Amino acid sequence: MKKFLDENFLLRSETAKHLYHDVAANMPIIDYHCHLSPEQIANDINFKNLTDIWLSGDHYKWRAMRTNGIDEAFCTGSRTDYEKFEKWAETVPYTLRNPLYHWTHLELKRYFGIDELLNPASAKRIYDECNQALSKPEFSVRALLKKMKVEVICTTDDPIDSLNHHKKISEDRFEIKVLPAFRPDKAMNTDDIRSFNDYLSALETISNISIIHYSDYLDALKMRHDHFAANGCTVSDHGLEFVYAEDYTDQEIRNIFSKLRSQKALNKEENLKFRSALLFEFALWDHEKNWVQQFHLGAMRNNNSRMMRSLGADTGWDSIGDFPQARSLQKFLNKLDANNQLTKTILYNLNPSDNAIMSTMIGNFNDGSMAGKIQWGSAWWFLDQQEGMKEQLNTLSNMGLLSRFVGMLTDSRSFMSYPRHEYFRRILCGLFGEEIERGELPNDLDWTGKIISDICYHNAKNYFQW
């Protein structure tokens, strides 16, 4: 019987072991999409304890704890940090076969050298040991990133963010690049008219532009887009149910914006047209600057209205949606491509039933101008687990070129999430290794090693030009 999480974890063949240990394991990490706090990096903080770094903001763990019958007070509530950690330790044994079980123990092992399983009996011992380590300089935020061999981080930032924390990181000459990404979801969200107009007021303040007409709104957003570019941004990101691609006229959008400014709610058609117009403008600006645009599609968010009112967004009440994707996505990409204004694009789907749609859609707009211009991104969110990763890798192999894939990202709010790259790399090497040993791929380890290293690092390096 093999030991849990030994050096050959997930590597079921000798060839897979070679590809992982000799090729993939020690490559740097380019984390081109995450939700890490630039403020915490700028201030190079030390987290006060293991709960602070590990449980705060982690809705994956909160969902598991709630499912295990743990009261909300121990997730997002007022119980002490140690009491919250105890309840997480109580939940961990029940996460068997959930990726949380692997991630939890990989993180304890890679950051703290702890091989012991986390459970109620070990909780106090592990908590104290980790807390002692976290107080040391070598466990500051920046030190943790260097420990994991991170080379580039791309955070997720609203257009009205000042980017002052990114500026400080740059001025400090921190050896890891920490770059912003332009995420204008709130600028498109007209579901709540009051919140939308409050957002416009904040945009007016930071842009110093009085926003009366739609043209003013575009001017203010374009100024922020330019500001992001001046501070190293080369990436945009959108979290959408589906890509908006309704037909509209300029006059319709001007009228819709006037209606919004008059505090009048939009009907469904007006809402979709307004979002479609903005999304198209953002795509044009991205093309002008040769940015990479990313679309995270298919999440059905904030399903529990009672808990949304109590806790707000991003607290673990989201799920996979079944929104139609293909037609509007094709229409949007084709409209841009028709005038040669389609920039580098990465598509992510949350519903696994959309895998074949995404893997074939990218082929429609890869025009030979560069390798892998249009990408299908890594398995995302609920699909970020063994089967989800394997299905994404296999579908992309069958319908596209896995060899040109830009690889893994964390999409995480936690500085302890970087073993997810290890997890991905082990799965990737396992797939290649097993097929080589079955005679389904040639035993050319030099070429296969190149493909592995490209997917783990070089493809992203070349694609983003960092």
N, C-alpha and C positions, 0 to 999 in steps of 0.2 A: 504494500500500500504506500502510495506517495505521500510525502509530508505536505500539509496545506501551505500554500504560498512559498514553496521552495524556489530555488533559482530558475527552475524550468516550468514554473506555473504557466499553464495554457500552451506549452510547447510540447507537442505530442510526437515529434519526430526529431531525429538527429539533425536533419537539414534545417528544421525550424529553429532549433537551438543555435546552430551556427549563424543563421541569418539574424536572429535577435541579438545574441551576445556579441558577435563580431561586427555587426553592421548597424543595427538600429538603436541599441541600448543607450549609447553615449552621445547620440546626436543632439545638437541644441534644439530648443523648443521655440517655435514661432507661434504665439498665441494670438491669432489674428481676430478673434472675437471673444470677449469676456465682459464680465460686469464687475471687475475688481474696482476698488475705490482709489482713484488717483490721489485723493487727499491723504489716505493712509500711506501710500507710497511716498508722497512728497514729504510727509512728516516722519517717515521711517519708524513707525510706531512698533512697540512691542505689545502684543496682546496680553491682557491682564491674566487670562487663564485659558484652559482648553475649551471651555464653553464659549468664551468670547470669540475665539478664532474658528471654532468648528461648528457651532450650532446657531450662532446669531445670523439670521438672514437666510438660513439653509432650508428652503421649503421642501426639499426632498426628504430631509430627516423629519421635519414636522409632519408631513403626510404619513410617514411610516409610524410615527409615535401616535398620532390620532387614530390610525387604523388599529393600533395595538391597544387602544382603550386608554390612552394617556390624556389627562385633562389638559385643556388649552393653557392653563396656568403654568404648566411645565414646558410649553412650546414657546409661546410669545408673551406669556403673562408675567406675573410679579414674583414668582418663586425664585429662590436664590440660584446662583449659577451652578453650585454643586448639586442642588436638588434637581435642576434641569438635566445635568449630566447623568445623574443616577438613573433618571427615567430613560435617557437615551441608551445607557448601558443595559437597562432592563429590556429595551426593545431590540437591540442588536441581535441576540440569538434567534429572534423570530424573523429576522430578515434573510434567513438562509434561502439561497437561490435568487434573491434580489441583488442587483449590482451594488446596493449599499453595503452588503456584507463584504464583498471584495474591496470596494473603495475604502471602507473604514479601516480594514486591517492593512491594506497597502499603505495608507496614509500614516498609520501608527508606525509601521515598519520603516518607511522611507524617510520620514521626518525625525522620528525619535528613536529608531532602532529597537522598537518594541515588537517582540514576536508573540506575546501573550494574547489570547483571545479576550475580547472585551465582553464582559458579562457582569452581573451584579456582584459576584465574588471578587472580581479583579478591578472593579470601578475605582475604588479609593486609591489603590496602589498606582494605577495608570494615571489617574487625575493628578496625583501629587508629583509623580515623576515628570509628567509633561509640563506641569506648571513651573517646576523648578527650571526646566530647560527654557521655557518661553521667556523667562526673565533675563536671559543672557543676551549679550549683543549679537551672537551668532544666530539668534532666532528673531531678530528684527525682520520687518517685512522685506526690506531689500536683501537681507542676507538669505532669507528663505527662497527668494526668487533666484538668486545666484546659485544656491545649493541645488536647485532643480535644473540648472543650465538653461534658464530662460534667456532668450536673446531679444525678443520683441514682444511687447504687450500692446494690444489695441483695445482700449476701454470703450464704453458705450455712453455717449454724451448728448444731452439735449442742446438744440441750437442756442438756447439762452444761457448756457453755461459759460462762465467767463474764461475757462481754461487756465485759470491762475495756478492751479496745482500742476498741470502739465508744464507750464512755464517754469515753475520752481524746479521740477525734476530735471528739465533741460538745462537750466542754469547751474544746477549742482553737478552737471556732467556725469550723471549716473550712467554706468556703462550699459545698462539695459535700456533700450528704447521703449518709452511709454508714450504712445500716440493716441490721440482722440479719434473717435468715429462719430460721424454726423448722424444722429438718430432723431428724425423730425416727427415721430409718431404723434406727439401732443399737438404739433402744429396742424395736423390733419384731422384731429379728433373733434368732430362737431356734435357728438351725441349729447353733451351737456353744454348748453349755450353759455351759461354763466361762467363755467370753467374755461371755455374757449376764449371768451372775452377777457377774462383775468389773464390768460396766457398772452393775449395780444398786448395787454398793458405792460406785462413784464418785458415783452419783446420791444415795445416802444422805448422803454427805459434803457435797455442795454444797447439798442441800435441808434438811439437818438433820432428816430424817425416817427413822425406822427402818422398813425395808420388809420386812414379814413376810407380809402378806396382799395380795391384789390391790388392795383398796381403798387400802392404803398406797402402792402403786405409782402408782395414779391420782392420789392426793393430791400425791405428789412431782413427777410430770410436770406436773400442773396448776399447781403453784407455779412451775415453770420457765417454763411458757407465760405465766403472769402476769408473771414477771420479764422475759421478752422484750418483752412489751407495754409494760412500764414503761420500756423502753429503746428505744422507737421502732419495734418490730417490728409490721408489719401484714400479713405474708406468711408462709405455711408452704409447705413443699415436701416432696415424697416421691418417691424414686427406687425404683420397683417394677417387677417383671416384668409384673404386671397388678394391677388393683384387687381387694382382698380383700373378699368380700361373702358369706361363708358364714353360714348360720343358726346360732345358738348360744343357749344360756340363760346367765343370770348365774351359776348354780351351776356349769355346765360350765367357765366361764372361771376361777372361783375355784379349782376343782379343778386345772385346767391350770396355773395359777400356782403352786399348792402343789407340784405335781410338778416344775416348773422350779426352785423354791427347794430342792427335795430333790436337785437335780443329776441328775434323771432325764430322759432324752431323750424328746421328743414324737414321736408318729406323725404322718403327713402330715395327717390330718384335724384333730388337735389343733392342729397348727402353724397351719393355715389359719384355724381358728376364733379362736385367740388373736390373730392379726394382724388379723382382721376386726373383733374387738371393740375393739382399740386404735385402728384407723383410724377407726372410727365415732366414738369419743370425741374424737379430735383434730378431726374435722370439726364436731362440736357446739361445741367450744371456739372454733374459728375463726368459726363463725356468731355466737356470743355477742359476739365482739369485732369483727365485721364485717371480718375479715381476708379476704385472697385466698388460696385454697388452690390449689397447683399439683401436678400429677401427671405425672411423667416416666415413661412406660410403655414396656416392650418391650426393654430392654437385657438381653442375656445376658452376665453379667459373669464375669470371672476364669476364662476357659475353659482356660487353660494352667496346670494344677495345679503343674507343676514350677517355672514362673516365678512363680506366685503365692506358693509357699513361699519363693522366693528374694528377690523384690522387693516383695511385698505388692500391695494393691489400687491401682487408678488408675494403672497403669504401662503400659497399652496392650494388654491381653489380652482386651478385650471386643468383642462383636459384636452384630449385630441378632438378636433372638430372634423365634420364630414363635408366641408365646403367644396363645391366644384372648382377645379383649378385650371384645367387645360386650356379652355377657350379664351378666358380673359388673359391668361399668361401669354399665350401665343399672340393675341391681338396687341398687347402692350409691347412685347419684344419686337414684333414685326413693324410696328409704327416707328420705333426708334431705328431699327435696322434699315428701313426703306430709304432713309435719308443719311445713312451711314453715321448715325448718332448713338449707336448702342455701345456703351462702354463695357469693360470687363465686368462680368456678372456672376454671382454665386447664388444658387437657389437651394433652399432648405425646406423640406416638407416634414410635417409632424405626423401626418397620417400615413402609415406604411402602405396603404392601398394606392398611394400616389407615387410610389417608387418608380414604376415603369414610365409613368408620365414624365417625371423629372429627368430620368436618365435618357429618354429619347428627345425631350424638348431641347436639351442643350445642344444636341446634334444639329438641330434646325438652324442654329445661329452661330455655330463655329465656322467662321468664314475663311480660315486658312491664314489670317493675318498674324496669328501667333498660336502657339500650342496651348490648347485648353482655355481659350478666351472665355467661354461660357462654361461654368462649373456646376456640378451637382454637389452640394456641400455634404459634410459628414453627417452621420446619423445623429439626430438632434433631440435633446430633452428626453421624452419618454422612450425614444429609440436608442438612446445612448447606453447600450448594454450589449452583451455578447451577440445575441441573436439579431438585434437591430443593426449592429455594425457589420456582421457577416452578410446579412441580407443586402445592405447598401453596397458593400464591396463586391458581392457576387453579381448584383444587378448591374452595377456600373461596368464590371468586367464583361458581362454578356452583351451590353447594349452601347458601350462607349469605350473609352481608353482609361482603364484604371491607372496605367503608367503615368498619366498626365494629371492625376488627382492631387489637389493641394493639401490633402490630409486633415489631421485632427486639430481641434481647438478645445478649450475648456468650457466656454459658455457659462462660467461659474462666477459666483460672488465670493468664493473662498480661496484664500491663499494656500490652502492645503489640497487643492484639487489637481495639482499637476501630475500625480500618478495616473490620471486618466489617459495621458499621452502614453505612458508605459503600457497600460491596459490595451489601448488601440494597437500599439506596435507589436505586442505579443500576439494579438489576434491576427494581425496582418501577416506576420512571419509564419504563424501557424498555418494559414491558408496556403501560402506559397510552398512551404516546406512539405506539407502532406501531399500536395499534388505533384511535386517533384519526385517524391519517393514512390508514388503510385505510377510513375511514368507518364503522367498527364502533362507535364511540363519538362523541358530538357534540363539535364543536370549541369547547367551553366551557371555556377554560383557567382561568377564575376558580373555577368549581365543582370542576373536576378538581384544581386546585392545592390547594383546601381539603381534598379527600379525601386527597391525598398528604401534606399537612402533618399531618392527623389521624393517619394510619397511622404516620408517622415519629415523632410526638411527642405531640400533644394527646390522642389516645385513651388512651394510657398515663397521661398526666398526670391525666386525669379519672377513669380507672378505679381507680388506686391512691390517688388523692386526696393526692398529695405536692406 
